[in-house]
Amino acid sequence: MKRMSKWLARVCIAVLLLGTIGAVPARAAGASLKLETPDNKVQTYKYQEPQDFVLNITNTGDTELKDIKVSPKLKKQGDKWPFKTEYQSYEETLPSLSEGDTGNVKFTFTQRDDAGDGRYQLTFAYTALSEDNKLVEGEQSFYVNTTAKPQEKQEEKSDSGSADSRGNDGAELLADAGGFDNGGAVYSGGGSSGNGSVPRVIVTGFTTNPAEVKAGSDFTLTIHLKNTSKQTKVSNMLFDLQAPTEGNDEQTSAPAFLPTSGSNSIYLDGIAANGTADISMQLNAKADLVQKPYGINLSMKYEDSQASQIEAEASLSIPVKQNARFEFSEFEITPESVEVGSEANVSCNIYNLGRIKLYNVKAIFEGDDIEKEEVFLGNLEPGSSTAIDAMLEGKKVSEGEGKVKMTLSYEDEAGGVSTAEESFNLLVTEASADDVMMEGMMEEAEGSKLPILPIVIAVLVVIGIAVGVVLKKKKKARGLLEEEEGLLDELDGPSEDEQQ
């Protein structure tokens, strides 16, 4: 009977063991993974500095592996784990690795405050599935070094606990919290959290949309923020923007930038430790602003993890651009038409009606029928005017109305060149016969290398004599005609006998 009972017990145990073995996934034969660090060196972590831990994973088997999962074994290591556990799961995955291929996974760890100066062993477990869905699993261990908390930080922790109640000592803490400068942004703040350190929120930069802010236009200001504390989150954040007041009298004075929504305050829930965030506001730039950079003061109020109130300030510098505004008077053209080779005087005035100075102003006259002419005017102050005066020479006979284009170019403070165009009509006609003959004679004289001036004087003398002779002949002919008319009158008159 006893033998029968022992035999039945053995049979039950065997059945249970077989059932348990059947529940375990089948292991894949010839499949394996190898984990290693990139340089096979022991990595050293510094106090409170997040650092990446990279593992290279190589498929050393003879089959493709998929659904690869790697995670540190935190539970078994307990207090020996040297890093802060900031996430519920540290598992990293790779979709697949072919035979002989290598991939990598990355973990970001921050050393625990009490890790001290020492060496720790980290164990990572991995699992994967082969092509026939058989399980591949294993684990590998690595060493890391940790560093002790710096002495200066320990002193700061012990000395800053009562800073808010020590008058000047608290002011020293405020000074230590400031000094950040990023394109005109300066940070300063105060307060302390429960662990003695001050979570500092700084301005890392800003952008505007559009990128160039024009006076009288709307733009969106986006400010980039960063919580420099690597262990303390800040929350319940209130930001207030204040722009400088511009204007000479009470009626025109107003802030340089006004929010389009009517409120200059922004609320933000919070920023995680070592995290970043952006805040934005729609603003309008005052229309009469002078072209220059304008400052905005940004005040910040927020709380640390212990609900301690902290205040800080920053300043931004936003360049404002003004559009150039100018007008031209009507063109005065003398004469209104010109012969080929002759010149006409063209003049007008330019009035600078804007708020910016125009640099290196010049006017260029161009047309199909005239020679190109350029006039340099120099610099033109806001609210002033200057005359544009040019002599334009006819080049060829106009086929149409004789259109001429004047291009005005100028530079801004940064050296950027802008242009404006105006047009008018100047008719070019053919030269007269005397001009053509004179021009021909001049060309012949130049071709024969004869003295030009004597020839011109001689020609003028000959023309003068010819004109005198013609006039004298006409006068003599007129005199003879009058004598003949007088004789005819006498012949036609009554005789003496008839008169008696």
C-alpha positions in Angstrom: 0.0 0.0 0.0 2.8 2.3 0.9 4.6 1.4 -2.3 1.5 2.3 -4.3 1.2 5.7 -2.6 4.8 6.5 -3.3 4.4 5.5 -6.9 1.3 7.7 -7.3 3.0 10.7 -5.7 6.0 10.3 -8.1 3.6 10.2 -11.0 1.9 13.4 -9.9 5.1 15.2 -9.4 6.3 14.1 -12.9 3.0 15.3 -14.5 3.4 18.7 -12.7 6.9 19.1 -13.9 6.0 18.2 -17.4 3.2 20.8 -17.3 5.6 23.5 -16.0 8.2 22.7 -18.7 5.5 22.9 -21.4 4.6 26.5 -20.2 8.1 27.8 -20.7 8.7 29.2 -24.2 11.0 27.1 -26.4 14.6 28.4 -26.6 16.0 29.2 -30.0 19.0 27.1 -30.8 21.9 28.9 -32.4 20.5 32.4 -31.6 22.4 34.8 -29.3 23.0 38.5 -28.6 26.0 40.3 -27.3 25.9 43.6 -25.3 28.9 45.9 -25.0 29.8 49.6 -24.5 31.1 51.4 -27.6 34.7 51.8 -26.3 34.7 49.0 -23.7 35.8 51.5 -21.0 34.3 52.2 -17.6 32.2 55.3 -17.8 32.4 58.0 -15.1 29.4 60.0 -14.0 29.6 63.5 -12.5 27.4 64.8 -9.7 24.0 65.9 -10.9 25.0 65.8 -14.6 22.7 63.7 -16.9 24.8 61.4 -19.1 24.0 58.9 -21.8 24.8 55.2 -21.3 25.0 53.5 -24.8 24.9 49.8 -25.4 25.9 48.2 -28.7 23.8 45.1 -29.4 25.3 42.5 -31.9 23.4 39.5 -33.3 26.1 36.8 -32.9 23.8 34.0 -33.9 22.8 32.4 -37.2 19.3 33.7 -37.5 17.5 37.1 -37.6 16.2 38.3 -34.3 13.2 40.7 -33.8 11.4 42.5 -31.1 14.6 43.0 -29.1 14.1 44.5 -25.7 16.8 45.8 -23.3 16.3 47.1 -19.7 18.3 47.6 -16.5 17.5 45.3 -13.6 16.5 47.8 -11.0 14.6 45.7 -8.5 17.3 43.2 -7.8 20.0 45.9 -7.4 18.0 48.0 -5.0 20.1 50.5 -3.1 23.1 49.5 -5.2 21.6 51.3 -8.2 23.6 54.6 -8.4 21.2 56.6 -10.5 17.9 58.4 -9.9 14.8 56.4 -11.0 12.9 59.2 -12.7 10.8 56.9 -15.0 8.5 53.9 -14.5 10.3 52.0 -17.2 13.7 52.2 -18.8 13.1 49.6 -21.5 14.5 50.3 -24.9 13.8 48.3 -28.1 15.1 47.5 -31.5 12.7 46.2 -34.2 15.1 43.6 -35.6 18.8 42.6 -36.2 20.0 40.4 -39.1 22.8 37.9 -38.6 26.0 39.8 -37.7 24.3 43.2 -37.6 24.8 45.7 -34.7 22.4 48.2 -33.3 22.4 50.4 -30.2 20.2 51.6 -27.4 20.7 54.6 -25.2 19.7 55.3 -21.6 20.0 58.7 -19.9 21.0 58.5 -16.2 21.6 61.1 -13.5 23.7 60.2 -10.5 22.0 59.9 -7.1 22.9 62.5 -4.5 24.1 59.8 -2.1 25.9 57.7 -4.6 29.3 59.1 -3.5 32.6 58.3 -5.0 32.7 54.6 -6.0 32.2 51.9 -8.6 28.9 50.2 -9.3 27.9 47.2 -11.3 24.9 47.6 -13.7 23.1 44.6 -15.0 21.0 44.7 -18.2 18.6 42.0 -19.3 17.6 41.4 -22.9 15.0 39.3 -24.7 14.3 38.7 -28.4 12.4 36.4 -30.8 13.9 34.3 -33.5 12.4 33.8 -37.0 10.4 30.9 -35.7 9.2 32.9 -32.7 11.5 31.2 -30.2 12.7 33.1 -27.2 16.2 34.4 -26.9 17.1 35.9 -23.5 20.1 36.8 -21.3 21.8 39.4 -19.3 25.2 41.2 -19.1 26.8 43.4 -16.5 28.9 46.5 -16.8 30.8 48.8 -14.4 30.4 52.6 -13.9 32.2 55.1 -11.7 30.5 57.8 -9.7 31.9 61.0 -8.2 31.4 62.6 -4.8 29.4 65.8 -4.3 31.7 68.8 -4.8 32.7 70.6 -1.6 31.5 73.9 -2.9 28.0 72.6 -3.4 27.9 71.2 0.1 28.8 74.6 1.5 26.2 76.3 -0.6 23.6 73.9 0.8 24.5 74.5 4.4 24.9 78.3 4.1 21.9 79.2 2.0 19.1 77.8 4.1 18.6 81.0 6.0 19.6 83.4 3.2 16.1 84.9 3.0 16.3 86.1 6.6 19.9 87.3 6.7 19.6 90.6 4.9 22.8 91.2 3.0 23.6 87.5 2.8 20.3 87.0 0.9 21.3 89.8 -1.4 24.5 87.9 -2.2 22.4 84.9 -3.2 20.4 87.1 -5.5 23.6 88.3 -7.1 24.8 84.7 -7.6 21.5 83.9 -9.3 22.0 86.7 -11.9 24.5 87.6 -14.6 23.0 85.7 -17.5 23.3 87.5 -20.8 22.0 86.3 -24.1 21.6 88.9 -26.8 20.5 91.5 -24.4 18.7 89.2 -22.0 19.8 89.5 -18.4 18.6 87.2 -15.6 18.3 88.0 -11.9 16.3 86.3 -9.3 15.9 85.2 -5.7 14.3 82.7 -3.4 15.3 79.2 -2.4 13.8 75.7 -2.5 13.6 73.2 0.3 17.0 71.6 -0.5 18.8 75.0 -0.3 19.4 75.6 -4.1 17.6 78.2 -6.2 15.9 77.0 -9.4 16.8 79.6 -11.9 14.7 80.3 -15.0 16.6 82.1 -17.7 15.9 83.6 -21.1 17.9 81.7 -23.7 16.7 83.9 -26.7 13.7 85.2 -28.6 12.3 85.3 -32.1 9.8 87.7 -33.8 7.4 86.9 -36.6 7.9 88.6 -39.0 11.6 88.6 -38.4 11.9 92.4 -39.1 9.6 94.5 -36.9 8.2 97.6 -38.7 6.9 100.6 -36.8 3.1 100.7 -36.8 2.8 96.9 -37.5 1.8 93.8 -35.4 4.3 91.1 -34.6 4.5 87.9 -32.5 7.2 87.8 -29.8 8.3 84.3 -28.8 10.6 84.0 -25.7 12.6 80.9 -25.1 13.0 79.9 -21.4 15.1 77.3 -19.6 14.9 75.9 -16.1 18.6 75.5 -15.2 17.9 73.4 -12.1 18.6 69.7 -12.8 16.5 68.5 -9.9 13.7 71.0 -9.1 10.6 71.7 -11.2 9.2 75.2 -11.2 5.5 75.9 -11.5 2.7 78.5 -11.2 4.7 80.9 -13.5 3.5 84.4 -14.2 5.3 86.7 -16.7 4.8 90.4 -17.2 6.2 92.4 -20.1 6.9 96.1 -19.8 8.1 98.3 -22.8 9.6 101.8 -22.4 7.4 104.8 -22.9 8.1 106.8 -26.0 6.8 110.3 -26.9 7.6 114.0 -26.0 4.2 115.0 -24.6 1.3 113.5 -22.7 -0.9 113.3 -25.8 1.6 111.2 -27.8 3.5 109.3 -25.2 2.8 105.6 -24.9 4.7 102.3 -24.5 6.8 101.4 -27.5 5.0 98.0 -27.7 1.5 97.3 -26.7 -0.2 93.9 -26.5 -3.0 93.5 -29.1 -5.0 91.5 -26.6 -4.9 94.3 -24.0 -3.0 92.3 -21.4 0.7 92.2 -21.0 0.7 89.1 -18.7 1.3 85.5 -19.6 0.7 82.4 -17.4 2.6 79.1 -17.7 1.9 75.9 -15.6 5.5 75.1 -15.1 8.9 73.9 -16.5 10.4 70.5 -15.6 13.8 70.2 -14.1 16.4 71.0 -16.8 13.5 71.6 -19.2 12.6 74.3 -21.7 9.5 76.2 -22.6 8.3 79.0 -24.9 5.9 81.9 -24.2 4.4 84.1 -26.9 2.5 87.4 -27.1 1.0 89.4 -30.0 2.4 93.0 -29.9 2.0 96.2 -31.9 4.9 98.6 -32.5 4.1 102.3 -32.0 3.9 104.0 -35.4 6.2 106.9 -34.7 9.1 105.0 -33.2 12.5 106.0 -34.4 14.5 103.3 -36.1 16.6 101.7 -33.3 16.5 98.8 -30.8 14.0 99.1 -28.0 14.2 97.2 -24.7 11.4 95.1 -23.0 11.6 94.2 -19.3 10.4 90.7 -18.5 9.5 90.0 -14.9 9.0 86.4 -13.7 7.2 85.0 -10.7 7.2 81.3 -10.0 7.3 78.6 -7.3 9.7 75.7 -6.7 8.8 72.2 -5.5 8.4 73.5 -1.9 6.0 76.3 -3.0 8.7 78.9 -2.2 8.0 82.2 -4.1 10.8 83.2 -6.5 11.0 86.4 -8.6 13.3 87.1 -11.5 13.8 89.6 -14.3 15.2 89.6 -17.8 15.5 92.2 -20.6 15.1 91.9 -24.3 16.2 94.3 -27.1 14.0 94.4 -30.2 15.2 96.3 -33.2 12.5 98.4 -34.9 12.6 99.4 -38.6 11.0 102.5 -40.2 9.9 102.5 -43.8 11.6 105.2 -45.9 9.0 107.8 -47.2 9.9 110.5 -49.7 8.2 112.4 -52.6 9.4 114.2 -55.8 8.2 117.6 -57.1 7.2 118.0 -60.7 10.0 117.8 -63.3 11.1 121.1 -64.9 12.5 120.4 -68.4 14.2 123.2 -70.5 13.7 123.0 -73.4 10.9 120.5 -73.6 12.5 119.0 -76.8 16.1 118.8 -77.8 18.0 118.1 -81.0 20.4 115.3 -81.3 23.7 116.3 -79.8 22.2 119.2 -77.8 21.4 119.2 -74.0 18.3 119.8 -72.0 18.2 120.8 -68.3 16.0 118.6 -66.1 15.4 119.4 -62.4 13.1 118.5 -59.5 13.2 118.4 -55.7 13.1 115.3 -53.4 11.5 115.6 -49.9 12.4 113.1 -47.1 9.0 112.7 -45.3 10.1 109.7 -43.2 11.8 109.3 -39.9 15.1 107.7 -41.2 18.1 109.2 -42.8 18.8 108.3 -46.4 22.5 107.6 -47.1 24.4 107.9 -50.4 21.5 109.1 -52.4 22.0 109.3 -56.2 19.8 109.7 -59.3 20.4 107.9 -62.6 18.8 109.1 -65.8 18.4 106.5 -68.6 16.5 106.3 -71.8 16.8 105.0 -75.4 17.2 108.5 -76.9 19.6 110.1 -74.3 23.0 109.5 -72.9 23.0 108.0 -69.4 23.6 110.6 -66.7 24.3 110.1 -63.0 23.9 112.7 -60.2 25.2 112.1 -56.6 23.1 113.9 -53.9 24.8 112.6 -50.7 22.9 112.1 -47.4 19.4 113.3 -46.8 18.2 113.9 -43.2 14.6 113.3 -42.1 12.4 116.3 -42.8 14.8 117.9 -45.4 14.9 118.3 -49.1 17.4 118.6 -51.9 17.4 119.5 -55.6 18.1 117.0 -58.4 19.6 118.9 -61.4 20.9 117.1 -64.5 21.9 118.0 -68.1 20.7 115.3 -70.5 22.1 115.1 -74.1 20.1 113.8 -77.0 21.6 110.6 -78.5 19.2 109.7 -81.3 15.9 110.8 -82.7 12.9 109.7 -80.6 10.6 107.2 -82.2 7.8 107.7 -79.7 7.3 110.1 -76.8 10.9 110.0 -75.7 10.4 108.3 -72.3 13.2 108.9 -69.8 13.4 106.9 -66.5 15.0 108.4 -63.3 16.1 105.7 -60.8 16.8 107.0 -57.2 18.9 104.7 -55.1 19.8 105.1 -51.4 21.2 103.1 -48.4 19.9 102.5 -44.9 21.9 102.4 -41.7 22.9 98.8 -42.3 24.1 99.5 -45.9 21.1 97.9 -47.6 20.3 99.5 -51.0 16.8 100.4 -52.0 15.5 102.1 -55.2 12.6 104.1 -56.5 11.7 105.1 -60.1 10.1 108.1 -61.7 9.6 108.8 -65.5 9.1 111.8 -67.8 9.2 112.6 -71.5 12.0 114.3 -73.4 11.6 114.4 -77.2 14.8 114.3 -79.2 14.6 115.7 -82.8 16.9 115.8 -85.8 19.6 118.4 -85.9 19.1 121.4 -88.2 20.9 121.8 -91.7 23.2 124.5 -90.4 24.1 122.3 -87.4 24.7 119.3 -89.7 26.9 121.4 -92.0 28.8 122.9 -89.1 29.3 119.4 -87.7 30.5 118.1 -91.0 33.0 120.9 -91.3 34.2 120.3 -87.8 34.7 116.6 -88.5 36.6 117.5 -91.7 38.8 119.9 -89.8 39.5 117.4 -87.1 40.2 114.7 -89.8 42.7 117.0 -91.6 44.3 118.0 -88.3 43.8 121.7 -89.2 43.3 124.4 -86.5 39.5 124.4 -85.7 39.0 127.8 -84.3 40.4 129.8 -87.2 38.3 127.7 -89.6 35.2 128.4 -87.6 35.9 132.1 -87.5 36.5 132.2 -91.2 33.3 130.3 -91.9 31.4 132.8 -89.8 33.0 135.7 -91.6 32.1 134.2 -95.0 28.5 133.6 -93.9 28.4 137.2 -92.6 29.7 138.7 -95.8 27.3 136.6 -97.8 24.4 137.7 -95.7 25.5 141.4 -96.0 25.7 141.1 -99.8 22.3 139.5 -100.1 20.8 142.2 -97.8 22.5 145.0 -99.8 21.3 143.6 -103.1 17.8 143.4 -101.7 18.0 147.0 -100.5 19.3 148.2 -103.9 16.6 146.3 -105.7 14.0 147.8 -103.3 15.3 151.3 -104.1 15.1 150.8 -107.9 11.6 149.5 -107.6 10.5 152.6 -105.7 12.1 155.0 -108.4 10.3 153.1 -111.1 7.0 153.4 -109.3 7.6 157.1 -108.9 8.2 157.6 -112.6 5.1 155.7 -113.5 3.1 157.9 -111.2 4.4 161.0 -112.9 3.6 159.6 -116.4 0.1 158.7 -115.3 -0.5 162.2 -113.8 -2.4 165.2 -115.8 -0.4 167.4 -118.2 0.3 171.1 -117.5 -2.3 172.1 -120.2 -4.9 169.9 -118.5 -4.1 171.4 -115.2 -4.6 174.8 -116.5 
